[in-house]
Amino acid sequence: QVQLVESGGGLVQAGGSLRLSCAASGGAISSYAMGWFRQALGKEREFVAAISWSGLSTRNADSVKGRFTISRDNAKNMVYLQMNSLKSEDTAVYYCAADQTPGWISPSRPSEYDYWGQGTQVTVSS
């Protein structure tokens, strides 16, 4: 059973940057696609970014293209989300997720993921 723990959230001014980390334990994630989602208060959980097991393929939501970058370090069992040029609308709880499906199907729906972290709050002040 894989456990995921996010960290790195906090309060930042608009235009600033944050780097979220996702630490996996209980098993290697090197064969899993990984994703980041976010959920703002009163809204549904939405896709942010995903990365293939190798790190060679990524997918970003249109709302974060050019600003957010997903990456991973399989040797450390870690996934990251670098967030630049933050906007107030990026305020949400950010979740890390793992998809056990073999291969790369560019997963962007919550139902495609098998394991979830508890989330980390990101608040962007304008």
N, C-alpha and C positions, 0 to 999 in steps of 0.2 A: 504494500500500500504506500503510494507516494504521498508525502506531505509537502505542501508548498507554503512558504512564509515570505510575505512581501515586506519591504522596508524602504525607507528613503522619502516617504511622503512628508508633507509639511505645508507651511504657509509661505507663499512667495508672491512678490509683486508681479503685476502684468509685465510681460517682456522678459521675465527672468527664466531661469532654468532649474530643473530638478532631474536627478537620476534615480529611478526606481530600480530596486534589486529584488529578485525572486530566488530564494534559496530552496533547493529541493533536498529531501532526505527520505530514507526508507526505500530507496531504489534509484537506479541511474535513469536520467531523463534523456540520455544521449540518443535514444531511438525515437523520442517523442517530438512531434510538433508542439510548439509552445505558443501561447498567446497572451495578450493583455486585453482586458475589457475594463470598462468603467461604468459606474452607475451614479448619476446625479440624483439628488433628493427628489422624489416624486416621479422619477423617470425610469424607463426600462434599462436593463443592462445593455450596453452597446459595445460593439467590437472596436478595438483600437489598432492592434497590430498582431501579426503572427509571423513565426519563423519556422523553417523546416528543421529537421533533426540535424542536418549538416551545417545549417546557417547560411547556405548558399541561396536559398529562396526566402523572400519576405513578402509580406502584404500589409499595406497600411490603409486605414480608413481615409476617405477623401478629406475629412475634417482635420487630419493631422499630417497629411503629406507635406513634406518639406520642413516639418518642425520636429517630428518625433522619429526616433530610430530605435528599432528593436535589435538586440544582439544576444549572443549566448556564449558561454564558456563551458563546454561539455566536461572538460577536465575538472572543473570546480563545481559542476552540477548547478550552474547559475544561469539566470536569464536577466536581461537588463532592458530598461526603457529609458532612453535619454530624451528628455522633453525640453525643447528650446522654444523661445518666443511664446511663452505661455500666455493664454488669454483667460478672462474670467469664466468663459464658457467651458474651460477645461476642468473646472472645479467638480470633483466627484471622488467617490471611493474607487480606487484602481485595484483590479484583481488579476492575479496571474493564474494561468490554467494550462493543463497538459492534455494533449490528445494522443491516445495510444494507437490510433489507426496507422497501420504501416504505410510508408510512402508519404507523399505530400499532396494533399487535396485542398490546400489553401483554406483551412477551416476558419470561418468567420461567425458561425452561430454558436451560442452557448451550448446548445444540445450536442455539438460535435466534440465537446471536451469532457474528459473523464474525471479530472482532479482539479480542485480549486483551492486557492489560498483564502485567507480570512479578509484580505483587503487592507489597503493603506490609504488614508485620507490625503487628498491633494486639494489645497485651497489657494486660489489665485485671486489676489485683491487688485481691484482696479483703481 
